[in-house]
Every structure is written in C-alpha cells, then in structure tokens.
Amino acid sequence: MAGLLFLIPIALGMGLIGLLAFLWAARSGQFDDPDGAANRILVDDDRPLPSSESRDSGE
C-alpha cells in the first residue's frame, strides 16, 4: 500500500508532462500538415544535379 502512495503521484506527474508536451506541440504547429510527409514520399523529384565538368567544359 505504501508503494501506491509513491507511484500514483509519479504517474499523474508523467501524465501531466505528456499532456503539456502535446499541447505545446499542437500550438507550435507540429500537426498542421499531417498529409504532407505522406505525399512527399510519393513525389519523384530526384533530378541529378549538373556535374561541374559539364559546366566547366563550356569555357
């Protein structure tokens, strides 16, 4: 029974910290674009960069 007097306040404190962290994340815009990352992985925008040799050969 003495263990519960120790564990319950710790559990409530951790829950409060988690709630505060969630509220901070929501207010700072962490959840504004939930579909952006999911769509970004589908877009194939990997274009090879021009090599320095092709730029230098024109001189």
MIGU-698460 format. One record per residue: y, z, x of N, C-alpha, C in turn; residue in three letters. Coordinates in steps of 0.1 Angstrom, whole numbers, plus 5000, padded with zeros to 4 digits. Example, Ala and Ser with C-alpha at 12.3 -4.5 7.8 and 13.67 -1.06 7.14 Angstrom:
# residues 2
494350785132495550785123496750785132ALA/497850715128498950715137500050795129SER/
This chain:
# residues 59
498850005008500050005000501350005009MET/501250065020502450075029502649935035ALA/501649855036501849715041502649635031GLY/502549655018503249575009504749615010LEU/505049735013506449775014507149705026LEU/506349655035506749585047506749435044PHE/505749385038505549235036506449175025LEU/506649255014507449195003508849165007ILE/509549255014510949215018510949105028PRO/509949095037509948985046509748845038ILE/508848855028508548725020509848685013ALA/510448785007511748754999512848705009LEU/512948755020513848715030513648565035GLY/512348535037511948405041512248305030MET/511948345018512248255006513748235005GLY/514548335007515948315007516448225018LEU/515948245029516348155040515948005037ILE/514747985031514347855028515247795017GLY/515647875007516547824997517847795002LEU/518447875011519647845017519647715026LEU/518547695033518347575041518347455032ALA/517647465021517547355011518947315006PHE/519647425002520947404996521947345006LEU/521847385019522647325029522347175031TRP/521047145032520647005033521046925022ALA/521046975010521446894998522946874998ALA/523746975002525146955002525646865014ARG/524846865025525346785036524846635036SER/524146595025523846455023522546415028GLY/521646505031520346475036519446395026GLN/519646405014518846345003519646234996PHE/520646185002521446084995520745944993ASP/519945905003519245775003517745795006ASP/517045844996515645864998514845734999PRO/515345624994514545494994514945415006ASP/516045445013516445365024515445355036GLY/514845465040513945465050512645395046ALA/512245405034511045335029511245185029ALA/512445135025512744995025513044945039ASN/513645025048513944985061512744945070ARG/511545015067510344975075509844845071ILE/510144795059509644665054510544545059LEU/511744575063512644465067512344425082VAL/512144305084511744255097513044195104ASP/513744285111514944245117514844245132ASP/513644245137513444245152513544105158ASP/514744085162515043955168515143975183ARG/514543885191514643905206516043895210PRO/516443975219517743975225517843855235LEU/519043795236519143685245518943735259PRO/518243665267517943715281519243685289SER/519343765300520543745309520443615316SER/519243565318519043435325519643315318GLU/519443315304519943205296521543215295SER/522043335296523543345296524143305309ARG/523443335320523943315333523743165338ASP/522843095332522542955336523642855332SER/524442895322525542805318526742805327GLY/526742895337527942895346527842785356GLU/
